[in-house]
Amino acid sequence: MPLPTNLTTLDGAPLAPEVIDGKVVLFVNVASACGLTPQYSGLVELQNEYSDRGFVVVGVPCNQFGAQEPGSPEEIKEFTSSKYNVEFPLLEKQDVNGANRSPLYAFLVGEGPDIQWNFGKFVVSRDGSVERFEPAVKPDDAGLKAAIEKALG
């Protein structure tokens, strides 16, 4: 199954194909009221560090874990931009587990186990291969950065 390309942004608009086409993408299920929310800072740093090499972080708000992303799209955008200076794309809220799992997360998870919590990370290389990192893995983790470097070539 290929990476779905009909993704919708937090604003309700289609994600422009050039945002992810031909790039290494780090998809992260994010939440604004989680103990792991400070990882946003590290995600911004990753975006800044690797964007000129064809890398993009894409945040995917999810309210399935402890109802820690209850806000409206406007509230999420305001929180992430004002508190963490997030400029990378944020998609519409999605379910990452269960019967209503989004097509994006059906692709990312594949036959693997359900997402454990907020801030699960998936590095998708240009050829569509996926490497998964659990929520506790911080954005500055050496293994995560090595996976990004490898995918970037």
Secondary structure, DSSP 8 states (H G I E B T S, - for coil): -------BBTTSSB--GGGTTTSEEEEEEE-SSSTTTTHHHHHHHHHHHHGGGTEEEEEEE---STT---S-HHHHHHHHHHHH---S-BB-----SSTT--HHHHHHHTTS----STT-EEEE-TTS-EEEE-TTS-TT-HHHHHHHHHHH-
